[in-house]
Amino acid sequence: MTESPYRQYLMDEITMGSPVAKGLGLELVKAAPELTVLRLPFRPENTTFEDVVHGGTIATLIDIAAAAGFVAGAGEGVVGGVTSALSINYLSAARGCDLLAETRPLRRGRSQTTCEVTVLDTEGHLIAKGTVTNRGFAAPVGTA
């Protein structure tokens, strides 16, 4: 990401540097306003049974991928954001494999972004689809 230093900080320290993102071992593959890609390495501790990746782990991947997509295209003055809506369709099991989450914005407004997140295994099989809305916020006047 070659954007503003503050946007880089939001991506590196807040989004990808969060304890949950670090705990899952998430990797930022690409960060651009129109496409952000995250990788979730397979780990046995993220499974529900045998080698099936837990749905909650996939939901967390989708949530953080959408946050990264929001940050990649956020306007100047945005100091943070929150997920205000999250919808997921699980389409097939992820068995013993790394996952990729591709985030594309559906609509960007001044303070709200809705993204579509597609989760694929490394062979390109569709695992899940999510729609996520993030609401950004700016620093209170006089504090930035």
N, C-alpha and C positions, 0 to 999 in steps of 0.2 A: 504494500500500500504506500503510495507516494503522496498522500494527502497532507493535511495540516498536522503539525506535531501533536496537537491535542486529540485529533481523531485517531492518530496512531496510538496514543496513550490509552484512549478508550478501548481500542481493539486489543492491544497487548496486555494491559494491566487489569482492566475491568472485565472484558468479555472472555478472552482466552486465558487470562490469568486468574480467573475466579477459582476458588477451591474446588468447585464441582467440575469445571472444565479440566483443570489439572488432574483431579482425581480419576477422571475417566481417560485421561491421556489424549484428549482431543488435540488434533493438529490442524492448523490453518493452512490449507493448500493454495487457496486463491481468495483475494479480497478485492472486489471491484463493485461499483454501484449496481451493475446489472447482473452480476453473477458472483456469488461467494460459495466456496467449497470447503467443507471440513471433513476430516477423516477421523473415524473412531476405530482404533486398533482393537482386534478381538482380544478379550481377556476372560478367562473362566469365571472370575468374580462378577462379571456383568451378565451372567446367564440366569435363566429361570430353572431349567432342568437340562440335563445332558449338555449339549453345546448350543442350545437355542438362546440367542440374545434376548434378554428381558425386555418386555414392551415398555417398561418405565425408563430403561436405559435409552431406548430408541426415542421416546418422548422427550427426554432430556437433550439428546442430540439435536432433535428438531427445534426445540426451544432455543438452544444456544446458537444453532446455525442461523435461525431467523434474527436473533440479536446481532450476530456478526453482519448479516446482510443489512440490517437497519443502520448499524454504525458505519458500514462502508459507504453508504449514501447519505448519511445524516448531514444536515446543514450546519454551518458554523453557528456557534452559540449553544448547541445541544451539549449538555453535560451529563446526561444519563437517560435511561429509559426503562420501561417496564413492559412486560407482556400483559396485554389486556384481553386477548382471546387466543385460544389454541384449540385446533380441531385436527384429529389424526384418523386416517384410515390405514389400518394394517392390512397389507395385501399378500404377504407371504412370510414365512419364517426365515430368519437370518441364522444360519447354522454354521458355527465355527469360522466366521469370516470377518474381515474388516468391513466397515461400512463407510460410504461416502454420502454426505448430505449436500445437495446442490440447492442453493437458495436464489430465487429470482423474485424481484419485487412485482407485485400485481398493481399496486398503487402507492405512490408517495405523496403525502400531503405535507403541510408545514410542520405538524407535530405528530403525525401518525403515519405508519407504513404498514401495509399488509403484504406479506410475502407468501409464496408457495415454496415448500421445501420438499424435494424428492430425495428419498433415501434408497440407495442402490448398494448391492454387494459389489465386490471388485470384479465380478464377471458381467456386470451391467443388469442383473436381475432386479426388478422393482420390488422393494421390501415394504415401503410405506410412503404415504403422501400426507403432508400437513399444510394447513393454512394457519398462519400466525399473524396477529396484529400487535405491533409494538407502538407504544406511545412515548414520545420523547419529551424531555423537559429541559428548560433552560435555567441558568442560574438566576436567582432573584435579582432584580434591578439593583445595581450598586454593589454587587458582591463578586462579579466576575473578574 
